[in-house]
């Protein structure tokens, strides 16, 4: 399973953070997975079953947000996703456009959201990154299916996406 957080700072961009753990039953398969996909103006973090869709998105990411949504919708595996679209400056949880500045997915989502709710709203990208990392670390400390290498994807409204 996983924990993924997306934190949007209106007008500035968003930060996506995830753990690197992949599990199967009660075994750790990997602690170094990259759970992001960048497709056109959109960046997403994924959680759920690692199957054909996961491999497809990693090997050949869709070129647009619409193509990402279509690929996930057509897949029979359970895949959750959070996405930030730079063009519209919007945050999405699956097919739902979010108005709140942050969201979490995966088995550690409730722990991460609890941590985020306890923090003041971020007003800058570095602050959003610190808050999202704090939330993912909290989930990793308390949920046995979360852990491993933490990864950060910085998605400014304008400029280059960086990990």
Steps between C-alpha positions, in 0.01 A plus 500: 500500500615853533450850619490791259434867570432789264521853640396794281598860562253708293667684215844353576470127431496178698725250672439125480664269754487122528672215672686238300350184647326232299360202688346169401299325770718543806832541321693808391570478127681833464581808703618707202202524265432821308125560523473817290403550140530827306275534199498830321402776741391249765691313770343215696584271791356147488401243761348157473566181311826483308396345172494563127380860538783582739761367258333675205498837679865467602624387158290731283316773691188643333545836333203670664286507812203366301709204381611424858139503619394272216783252565417472871125471429556217251721296735338221706755528784435717803699817441451824691660821388553861590588743225596862466429667166729798446291641217186538715681524839266230632543199724313176427430185703395255235212658312427753775636855479610606846455841655711429807875555456611145581396137476643156570456150357603149589497293816668781695265773377305551823820537700646745249180706492494515879853639499414754229190618685713574808731732304429856387428547129814529289549833328808409295626203304783422748249509785262270311789259443589498871137439598453221244823330612392526864169335412656215302757439775219479757320241289820300454560492875151366575396286202699183432423502126653847458872572504819494303650784302295819503474678168402859427373638171496880478252626241515878470221672312767629262843354448653156513367207700770361729554202724 
